[in-house]
Amino acid sequence: QVQLVESGGGLVQAGGSLRLSCVVRGFVFSINAMGWYRQAPGKQRELVAVITRYDSTDYGDSVKGRCTISRNSAKSTVYLQMNSLKPEDTGVYYCNLVSHAASEYWGQGTQVTVSS
């Protein structure tokens, strides 16, 4: 079984920073991409950032210029560095993994709250 273990969420003031971590536990034959999604209360889940097996990256329009997604050298951990946080960044952030065989896994989510 594959498990994504997230950490790093919390309460931060507007303009502050957080770094989220997602540890991949278990065996994945081939990882195609990993990403971060978020869901605010009463809103649809949206893409925050994605990184592919080739280390190309993409970001949601609302966070471009403020967030950076990265992986460690072993590709066992994915990070999301968030800067210049805004109250509208508040939500539950979920780690996502898609294998080359199109299997998909989700983390349990970590709460990010940005106060004004």
Disulfide bonds with the S-S distance in Angstrom:
Cys22-Cys95 2.12
